Amino acid sequence: DDLAELHIHGSKAVITAVLSTLSKFDNCRLAEPGEFTKLAFENGKLNLLDVEALSDLISSETEIQRKQALKILSGDATKKYTNLRNRLLKILSNIEAKIDFPEEDLPEEILKNIKVETKDIINLINDILNDGRTGEKIRDGFKISILGPTNAGKSTLLNYLSKREVAIVSNIEGTTRDLIEVSLNLDGYPVIITDTAGLRKTSDEIESKGVELALKSAKDADLKIILLDAKNPYFSTFLDDISDENSILVLNKSDLLDGVINLDNLKLKKYILVSLKEELNLDNLINEIKKRLKDKFLINDNVLISRERHRLNLEKCIHHLNIFLETNSINEFDKAAEDLRIATRYLG
């Protein structure tokens, strides 16, 4: 389109006055958010993957998010999906040839190749899906949940990591009752850290709801920081339920420790000893978090999925390809062709 650029002083009053004047011209109005990108999409200049990647690039807050958006925007994902779809269309053309010309027998070699090709495409799509949801985690943020009993120092840890007073800190047990989430850029990695209610059995209805939310947060988290009091590192059965390979055991209040730490009742034996009050040994904890993030966020050429929409379409594509493979009879070619068409549509 023909273009005119106005270079003006950037004060709010000047910009408002210029826009107000322009709006008085016929057929002249402010563009809607994303309108030019929408026009580019409607006119075939950008495909849907490009539009989504552009949106991710604009909203990227960390270097790893920027790189992922650029990678998809470069067209690598489009080329891969287009290649797979073209292979499916070739299979479909052979199937439809059999439907259109039933009196002609398809060569045995082509029938055999159809099965082999379909299985290979299924394997390739499964390779794309088996990425540990890395793309979505990079886009949305890596979820870290801070868990532990009351008064273990969870809110203090959240405030320390976010470098500001996010959560109320108090000696009164059960101060935190809701989930408190903070988005951080931790050494270039997008992270969502959640402070949770202290895990304990309680008759208080509101606190009980908080404990329920904390356990749900633990289930959804990519990494759990289990924070315990070094003098008494145990709290009922909650610990066993939430401890796994995605957990970091942190023992706080090392400044008050005056004896040997008893880990007999703990499933996790490896721990990091810190003092949040004195800010002792917290570098080791942050380095361990970074190490876990690096392992999770390892970008490779196979990571092509950045949104749940991509994953759902690929899963549905595989579902219909599997149904297609199960169709063995020549008489069922009509039905087989339809499943293949649907699979091709989902991939498209």
C-alpha positions in Angstrom: 0.0 0.0 0.0 1.0 3.6 -0.5 2.5 4.9 2.8 2.9 8.3 4.5 5.0 8.6 7.6 4.7 11.4 10.1 7.7 12.3 12.3 6.5 14.3 15.3 7.4 15.1 18.8 6.5 12.2 21.1 4.6 13.9 23.8 1.2 12.5 24.7 -0.6 15.8 23.9 1.0 16.2 20.5 0.3 12.6 19.4 -3.3 12.9 20.6 -3.8 16.1 18.7 -2.3 14.6 15.5 -4.4 11.5 15.7 -7.5 13.6 16.5 -6.9 15.7 13.4 -6.3 12.6 11.1 -9.5 11.0 12.3 -11.5 13.9 10.9 -10.6 12.8 7.3 -13.0 10.5 5.5 -12.1 6.8 5.7 -9.4 7.4 8.2 -9.3 5.7 11.5 -7.0 4.1 14.1 -5.9 0.6 13.2 -7.2 -2.2 15.4 -4.6 -4.1 17.5 -3.0 -6.6 15.1 -4.9 -5.4 12.1 -2.0 -5.2 9.7 -0.9 -8.7 10.7 -4.5 -9.9 10.1 -4.5 -8.4 6.6 -1.2 -10.1 5.9 -2.7 -13.4 7.0 -5.9 -12.9 5.0 -3.9 -12.1 1.9 -1.6 -15.1 2.2 1.6 -13.1 3.1 1.8 -14.9 6.5 0.4 -18.3 7.6 -1.1 -19.0 11.0 2.2 -20.3 12.4 3.9 -17.1 11.3 1.2 -15.0 12.9 1.4 -16.9 16.2 5.3 -16.7 16.2 5.1 -12.9 15.5 2.8 -12.5 18.5 5.2 -14.6 20.6 8.2 -12.5 19.4 6.4 -9.2 20.3 5.5 -10.5 23.8 8.8 -12.3 24.5 10.4 -11.3 27.8 13.5 -13.5 27.8 16.2 -14.4 25.2 15.1 -18.0 25.0 11.5 -17.0 24.2 12.8 -14.6 21.5 14.9 -17.3 19.9 12.1 -19.8 19.8 9.7 -17.3 18.2 12.3 -16.5 15.6 12.9 -20.2 14.9 9.2 -20.8 14.1 9.0 -17.5 12.2 11.9 -18.5 10.0 9.7 -21.2 8.5 11.4 -24.4 9.7 8.1 -25.6 11.3 6.1 -24.7 8.2 8.5 -26.6 5.9 8.4 -29.7 8.1 4.6 -29.8 8.4 4.2 -29.0 4.6 6.5 -31.8 3.7 4.6 -34.3 5.9 1.3 -33.1 4.5 2.5 -33.4 0.9 3.5 -37.0 1.6 0.0 -37.7 3.0 -1.6 -36.1 -0.1 0.4 -38.4 -2.3 -0.9 -41.4 -0.4 -4.4 -40.0 -0.6 -4.1 -39.6 -4.4 -3.3 -43.3 -4.8 -6.3 -44.2 -2.6 -8.6 -41.9 -4.5 -7.4 -43.3 -7.8 -8.5 -46.8 -6.6 -11.9 -45.3 -5.6 -12.4 -43.5 -9.0 -11.2 -46.5 -11.0 -12.3 -49.6 -9.1 -11.8 -51.9 -12.1 -8.1 -51.1 -12.1 -6.0 -52.9 -9.5 -3.4 -50.8 -7.6 0.0 -52.4 -8.0 1.0 -54.5 -4.9 4.1 -52.3 -4.6 2.1 -49.1 -4.2 -0.3 -50.7 -1.6 2.7 -51.9 0.4 4.4 -48.4 0.1 1.2 -46.7 1.4 1.4 -48.7 4.7 5.2 -48.1 5.0 4.8 -44.3 4.3 2.0 -43.9 6.7 3.9 -45.6 9.5 6.9 -43.4 8.8 4.8 -40.3 9.0 3.2 -41.4 12.3 6.7 -42.0 13.7 7.9 -38.5 12.6 4.9 -36.8 14.1 5.4 -38.8 17.3 9.0 -37.5 17.4 7.7 -34.0 17.2 5.2 -34.6 20.0 7.7 -36.3 22.3 9.4 -33.0 23.1 8.6 -32.9 26.8 6.3 -29.9 26.1 9.5 -27.8 26.0 8.0 -25.3 23.4 4.9 -24.6 25.5 7.1 -24.2 28.7 9.4 -21.7 27.0 6.4 -19.7 25.7 4.3 -19.8 28.9 7.0 -20.1 31.6 8.6 -22.9 33.6 6.4 -23.5 36.7 8.2 -23.7 40.1 6.2 -24.4 43.2 7.5 -23.6 46.7 6.0 -26.2 49.1 6.5 -27.1 52.8 4.9 -26.8 56.3 3.8 -23.6 57.9 6.6 -21.2 59.0 9.3 -22.9 56.9 10.2 -19.7 55.1 8.4 -20.2 51.8 7.2 -16.5 51.5 10.7 -15.3 52.5 12.2 -17.4 49.7 9.7 -16.0 47.2 10.5 -12.5 48.2 14.3 -13.2 47.9 14.0 -14.7 44.4 11.7 -11.9 43.1 13.9 -9.3 44.8 10.8 -7.5 46.2 8.2 -7.8 48.9 5.6 -10.0 47.1 4.3 -12.0 50.0 3.5 -11.1 53.6 6.0 -12.6 56.0 4.9 -13.4 59.5 5.8 -15.6 62.5 2.1 -16.5 62.7 1.4 -19.9 61.2 -0.9 -20.1 58.2 -0.3 -16.5 57.0 -0.3 -17.6 53.3 -3.6 -19.1 52.4 -3.8 -18.5 48.7 -1.4 -19.1 45.8 0.9 -16.1 45.1 2.5 -16.2 41.6 5.4 -14.2 40.3 6.8 -14.2 36.8 10.6 -13.9 36.6 13.4 -13.9 34.1 15.8 -16.2 35.9 19.2 -16.1 34.0 17.3 -15.8 30.7 14.7 -18.5 31.5 11.0 -17.6 31.8 9.8 -18.8 35.2 6.5 -18.6 37.2 7.3 -19.1 40.9 4.3 -19.9 43.2 4.3 -19.5 46.9 1.8 -21.9 48.5 -0.1 -22.3 51.8 1.7 -24.3 54.5 0.9 -28.0 54.3 -0.7 -29.3 57.4 -3.9 -30.9 58.6 -6.3 -28.2 59.7 -9.9 -27.8 60.6 -9.9 -24.2 59.3 -12.1 -24.3 56.1 -10.2 -21.4 54.4 -6.7 -22.8 55.3 -7.8 -26.3 54.2 -8.8 -24.8 50.8 -5.3 -23.3 50.7 -3.7 -26.6 51.4 -5.8 -28.2 48.6 -4.6 -25.5 46.2 -1.0 -26.0 47.3 -1.2 -29.8 46.5 -2.7 -29.0 43.1 0.1 -26.5 42.4 2.6 -29.3 43.3 1.0 -31.6 40.8 1.1 -29.0 38.0 4.6 -27.8 38.7 7.6 -28.5 36.5 9.9 -28.2 39.5 9.1 -28.3 43.2 11.2 -26.6 45.9 10.4 -28.5 49.1 11.3 -26.2 52.0 11.7 -27.6 55.5 13.0 -26.5 58.9 16.5 -28.0 59.3 15.8 -28.7 63.0 12.6 -30.7 62.2 12.7 -31.8 58.5 9.5 -33.7 58.3 5.8 -32.9 58.0 3.2 -35.8 58.1 2.5 -37.7 54.9 2.4 -34.7 52.6 6.1 -34.9 51.9 6.0 -38.4 50.5 3.1 -37.5 48.2 4.9 -34.5 46.6 8.5 -35.8 46.5 9.8 -37.0 43.2 12.7 -36.5 40.7 11.5 -33.0 40.0 12.0 -31.9 43.6 14.7 -29.9 45.3 14.9 -30.5 49.0 15.9 -27.3 50.8 16.5 -27.2 54.6 16.1 -23.7 56.0 17.2 -22.0 59.2 20.7 -23.4 59.2 21.6 -20.5 61.5 19.5 -22.1 64.3 20.9 -25.6 63.8 22.8 -26.9 66.7 23.0 -30.6 66.0 22.9 -33.4 63.4 20.1 -33.2 60.7 17.9 -36.3 61.0 16.7 -37.4 57.5 15.6 -40.9 58.5 11.9 -40.3 57.7 12.6 -38.5 54.4 12.4 -40.1 50.9 14.7 -37.4 49.5 18.2 -37.7 51.0 20.1 -35.0 48.9 19.4 -31.5 50.2 20.7 -27.9 50.1 21.2 -26.3 53.5 20.4 -22.6 53.6 19.5 -19.7 55.9 17.0 -17.3 54.4 17.2 -15.0 57.4 21.0 -14.6 57.1 21.0 -15.2 53.3 23.5 -18.1 53.6 24.2 -20.6 50.8 21.3 -19.3 48.6 23.7 -19.2 45.6 23.8 -23.0 45.7 20.0 -23.2 45.5 19.8 -20.7 42.6 22.5 -22.6 40.7 20.6 -25.9 41.2 17.4 -24.2 39.9 19.3 -22.9 36.9 20.8 -26.4 36.2 17.3 -27.9 36.2 16.0 -25.2 33.9 18.9 -25.7 31.5 18.1 -29.4 31.3 14.4 -28.8 30.8 14.8 -25.9 28.3 17.4 -27.6 26.0 16.3 -26.4 22.6 16.9 -28.6 19.6 15.7 -28.7 16.0 12.9 -31.2 17.0 11.0 -28.6 19.1 8.4 -27.3 16.7 5.4 -27.0 19.0 4.9 -23.8 20.9 1.1 -23.9 21.6 -1.4 -26.4 22.8 -3.3 -25.9 19.4 -0.4 -27.4 17.5 -0.2 -30.4 19.8 -3.9 -31.1 19.6 -3.9 -31.0 15.8 -0.9 -33.3 15.6 -2.5 -35.8 18.1 -5.8 -35.8 16.1 -3.8 -36.3 12.9 -2.1 -39.4 14.3 -5.4 -40.7 15.6 -7.0 -40.7 12.1 -3.8 -42.1 10.5 -3.9 -45.1 13.0 -7.6 -45.7 12.0 -6.5 -45.5 8.3 -3.7 -48.1 9.0 -6.2 -50.5 10.6 -8.3 -50.5 7.4 -7.1 -53.6 5.5 -9.9 -54.5 3.2 -10.0 -53.0 -0.4 -13.8 -52.7 0.1 -13.2 -50.2 2.9 -11.2 -47.8 0.7 -13.9 -45.1 0.8 -13.8 -45.0 4.6 -10.0 -45.2 4.7 -9.8 -42.2 2.3 -12.0 -40.1 4.6 -9.8 -40.8 7.6 -6.8 -39.9 5.5 -8.5 -36.7 4.4 -9.3 -35.7 8.0 -5.6 -36.5 9.0 -4.4 -34.3 6.2 -6.7 -31.5 7.3 -5.5 -31.6 10.9 -1.9 -31.5 9.7 -2.8 -28.6 7.4 
